[in-house]
Amino acid sequence: MPRTATACLFLLALAIGVPLVADAQESFGFHGWGLRAGASTSPDQFYVGAQLNLGSVARNLRFQPNVDLGSGDGQTILSVAAPFLFRGHVARDITIYGGGGAVLGFINRDRRRARLDHEDTSTTALAPMLAGGLEFPASVGSVALELAVSGGDLPDAKLGLCWMF
C-alpha cells in the first residue's frame, strides 16, 4: 500500500478513535453548520460547499468536517474532508485555527483532458490535508478566511471564505 494511503488511513483511524473529552465551553455534538466558497490551484477551480461544527473532541480541538464541489480546469472534484482544528483567540473576537486530517476526493475529468493526460475519466483520491484560518464574528454566526493544502490529484491549495451559522 502506498505511503500516502497508509498515512491517510492512519489519520482516519485516529480521527475515529480520538477520546471524546468534552471541552467546558463546547462539548462534542452538533453545534451548527455553514457554507463555504473559494478557489483552488492545481487544478485551478472554483468551489462551493458546506461544513459542520461537531464541537470539541478535546480542549480547543474542534472536529469540523466539510464537503466541497469544485469545477474548472477540465474536471469536477467532489471532496469530503475530516479536519481536526486547534483553536485559540488572537484578540477578544478573533479566533485563529489550524490542524489537519484526511480528504477523500471523487474526480471526474472530461474525456478530452483524460485522453491528453493518459488518465481515466473518473478516479478516487485519498490524501492528508492541513488547514488554517482566521475567524471573525458576523451579524449571524461567524465568518472565516481559510487556507487548506493537500496533495496528489486533489487541489494543492484552497483559499476560501467560510460562513458558520
Buried (B, 14 or more C-beta within 10 A) or exposed (E): EEEBEEBBEEBBEEBEEBEEEBBEEBEBEEBBBBBBEBBBEEBEBEBBBBBBBBBBBBEBBBBBBBBBBBBBBBBBBBBBBBBBBBBEEEEEEEBBBBBBBBBBBBBBBEEEBBEEEEBEBEBEBBBBBBBBBBBEEEEEBBBBBBBBBBBBBBBEEBEBEBBBE
